[in-house]
Each structure stands twice: as structure tokens, then as C-alpha cells.
Amino acid sequence: MYYYIIEPSKGKFINRQEKIKDILGDLGIAGETVSPSSARTIEELTHLGVVKGYSTIVAVGSEALVNKTITVLATEQTAHDTVLGIIPDDFTSALAKKIGVADIRSACETLKFRKLETFSLALIEPNKYFVTEASIENPKNQEIFFAIEKLKGKARADQITIKPGLEIIFNDPIKEGGMSHKLIKWLFGKKEKDIFSSFFHPKKIRFESEKENLPIKVSGEVVAKTPVTFYNRSKLLKIIVARDIIKEKKNLTGGER
């Protein structure tokens, strides 16, 4: 039932794999375990888990591992009913908070209780999905052109952050009060003190750079360069979350959704 893709541990985390396996065994949810290597990539191992018919694939390790696993699950039609579990390597990260886990044991126990939440993902054209965030780094602060459906504009920002749901954050502390800020303020209805960030739900947004092709990074890895198009993929993947996350969402919405 459970198929674990475990990232090799390094340094102070060298005994992490055995600790996780021991806890999973105690909880009665041990399964097949594999680790990426030069012989088999994360994507190949995820595909293998899908082909073998596992209903739950668990990514154990970094955000990069999680996003690469997600890309395969979101891309392969045969994986549409596959559930993703996550044991992150950083329990202070936004990803760990998103699924409601605080340490290795709570992450393992979350897998056992198997509470599911359907998450939206972002897609970088043509085939890179992520559940964390992507960034466009622009150290020379050149103009960046963007298009949202029929609406086009341009702005200066030293970094643009893109999150699932297409939450876009422009960071340009140098040009405060400039034309790019005024455009963003007008476009997204932001107050003066909050014109650096914007939140909206288009189906897609495209970025092009003025001169050089700018790198797009996900979990510290360059996965594409401008020009690039991001797509919002709503409610695409079922991920196992802590029971407290489910309770919190019920309280915020006044009951079952």
C-alpha cells in the first residue's frame, strides 16, 4: 500500500532513514522503500511506484524531492488516484506547516491516520509542477513583462515569487513609488503600504524579461528560464495531512465543505 521514496541522508541526518523505518514499522505502515541514485532518478522511481499500483507514494526528504514526485503524479494519467504522503526534512518549512507536521514521529503518525486534503498546484510550462513556490531572480532589476489573459503590463522587481493558486509577490524595494509600483497598485487594488505583493486567481500568467533570460528556481534548482508561463491547477492532488489541519479548516469554514 505504501511506497516510500527516501532521499539519502547526509551529515547529522545520516541515521534519519533507519529512525523513520523503525517508526513506520512500529506503526504498522512499513512498505517498499527506494532511494534515488545516479542509476535511478526521483522521477523514475515515482513512475515505478505508479506502475506497480501503489495507492500511496510517500516522499521522504527535501522540497525538491517532493516537487519532483508531484510532477510525475500530476502528469501521469494512471496516477490520478494515487495519494501523496510527505515526511519533510525541514520541519520549520512552509511545506511542513502546510501539512501540519512538526517532527518525524508526527509525520509518520499522520501517514497512518490518512486524512486527505486536495491541494492546488502550479504548473511551469510545459511539465514542471510544484506545491511550494517558484522564484524569478532578477539581480540587474531589468524590466519584466507579464500577461494575464488579455491584460499586459511591465514592472521592475529584483525577485518575483509565485505560489500555487497563483499568488504573485513582486519585490522591488529600490523603486518605491515608481511607475512599476503604481501599475501594480492600480492593477491589484493594493494600499500604498502593501503594493509589493498581489494575490489573484487567473488561469495563467506569462513572464518575459527585457534582455537576458532569467532563471526560474523551485527549491533552489533552476527548472526553466524566461519567457515562461505559469498555470493554476486547482484541486489537483490528494495529499495526506495532519488531523489538526482538517479540524482547523472546518472551524474556519463553519463545518464540512
N, C-alpha and C positions, 0 to 999 in steps of 0.2 A: 504493500500500500504506500509506504513512504520510500522515497528515493532521494538520498542526501548527496548534494554536490558540495564537498568540503574543500575550501581553499587551504592550501598548505600553510601551516603556522610558521612564524618566524620570531626570532628573538625571545622576548619574555612570554610570548604566546605559544611557545614550542609544545607545551603539554596540553594545549587547548583542545585538540582533536580528541584525545583519549578521555578528557573530562566530559566532553559533550557526549561521546559514545556511551560512557558509563551512566550518565543521567538518562539518556534515551532508553538504555536497557532497563534501568530501574523503573521507568515509567511505562514500559511495555510497548514502546513505539519504535524500536530499532528496525532498521531496514537496510536496503542495499546502500553502500557508501562508495563514492567515487571521488577522485581528486583530479583537477586539471593538471596537465603537464605539457611538455613540448610535443608529446605524441598525440594528445587529445585536448582540444580546446574546451572552454566552458560551453560554447555553442554546440559543439559535437556531443558532449556529454548530456546536455539538456535534450537534444534531439533523440539521443539513445533512450533516455528515460521515457520520452513520449512514445517512441516506437514500442517499447516494452509494455506500455499500457498502464504505467503508474498513475494513480489518480492524484497523488500529491508529490510535488517536487519541491525540495527544501534547499534553498541557497544559504550556505553557511560561510559567512565571510564578509568581504568588503561591499561597498555600494556598487563598485564596478562589476563584481560578480553578480549581484542582484539584477542590475540593469541588463547585463548580457543574457542572463537566464530569462528575464522578462521579454526581451526581444524575440527569442525563439518561441516562447509560449504565445505571444501576441501575433506572431507571423504564421505559424503552422496551423492550418485548419483542423488538423487532427488533435490539436492541443486545447481546443476551446473549452472542454470540460475539465481541464487539469487545474488544480488548485496550487497556489504558490505559498510555501511556508518560508519564513526568514529567521535565521539566527545571525544577527549582525555582529561585526567585530568591534563596533564602537557604540556603546550603549548611551552615549551622550549625544548622538547624532539625531538629526531631524527624522531620519528613517526609523530609528528605534522608537522615538516618541510617537511617530505616526501609527505604528502597530502596537504601541503600549507595553513594551518590554524594557526591563531595567537591568537585567543580568542574564547570565547563561541559563540558570535554572528557570527563571520566569519565562524565558523564550522557549525552552523545551516544554514546560508545562502548558504554554499557550498552544503549542502544536497538538498536545494530547486532547485539549478541550475542543479544539477545532471550530472556533467561531469564525464565520466568514464575513468579510466586507468586500463589496465590489468596488474597485478603485478605477479612477480615470487615469489614463496615461497620456504622455505627449509623444508624438512621433516626429523624428527628424527625417525628412525625405532623403532617400527612399525607404529605408528599412531599419532605423535605429529608434527603439522605444526606451523611455525612462520613466521612473516613478519618483525620482528625486528632483534634480534640477540640472539645467544646462546653462552655460555662460558663453557669451561672445566677448572676447577680450580685445580691447581697442586702445592700447597704450599710447598711440600717437594722437588719439582723440579726433580721428578723421570723421567726416560726416557719414552717417549710416542712413540709408533709405529704407523705409518699410512700407508695406502694402497690406491692408486689411480689407479683403474683398475689393470693392471699387475705390476705397479710400486710400490715398497715398500721402506720404509725408517724409520728413527727414529730421534727424536730430543728431546732436553730438553727445556722446557718452563714452567714458573710458571702459565701461563694462555694462552689459545687458544680461540680466538673469531671466530665464524662462522656466516656469514651473508647470506641472500638469494642471489642466483647466485653463491653460494659457494665461497665467498671471505673469505680467511682464514688469520688471523693475529696471528703470534706466538710472544709472549712477553717473552724474556729471557735476561734482562739487565745484569745479573751477568756473563753469559758465553760469553760475546762479543769476537768474534774471534775464538771461539771453533769449534769443528767439526760439531756440530749441525747447527751452523750458516753457515759454509762453505757448508754444504749439501743444506740448504735452498737457499743459494745464487746461487749454481750451478743449483739446480732443477728449480728455478723460474726466473733465469736470473737477479737477483737484484744487484744493485750497492751497494758498501760497506756501504754507509750511510743509506740504506733502506733495509737491509737484515732481518729486524724484521717482515715485512709484505709481503704477497703474494696474488696475485689475479689471479684466473683461473676459468674455467667453466667446470669442469668434471661432469659427471652424478652422481657420488657418491664419498664419501671419508669415510674411516673407521679408527677409532682410537682405540688403545688398550694401556693400561697402564702396566708398568713394574711389579708392585707389587699390590698395592691397587687399588680397583675400584674407579675411580674418578667421582665426581658428574658433571652432565651437567645441567646448570641452564638456564632458559628462564624467563626473567622479575623477577629475584630474586628467582624463585621457582625451586627446583630440580625436573626435569621431567624424568631423566634417569641416568644411570651410565655406565662407560666404562666396556666392549667393546661396541662401539656404531657406527652406520653407519648413515651418513647424505646423503640425496639425494637432488639434484636440481630439482625443479618442475617449469619449465619455463612457464610464462604467464598463470597462473592457475586461478586467482581470479580477478573479476572486483571490483574495489574499487572507491568510489566517491572521487574526488579530486577537489581542487580549480581551477577556470578558469585560473589563472595565471600560474599554473603548466603546463597546456596544452599548453599555449602560449609559455612558456619557452622551452618546448620540441620541438615545431615547429620551433622556432628560431634556436635551436641547430642543428636540422636536415635539415634545409632549406625548411621546408614546411610540408605537411601532410605525415604521414608514411603509 
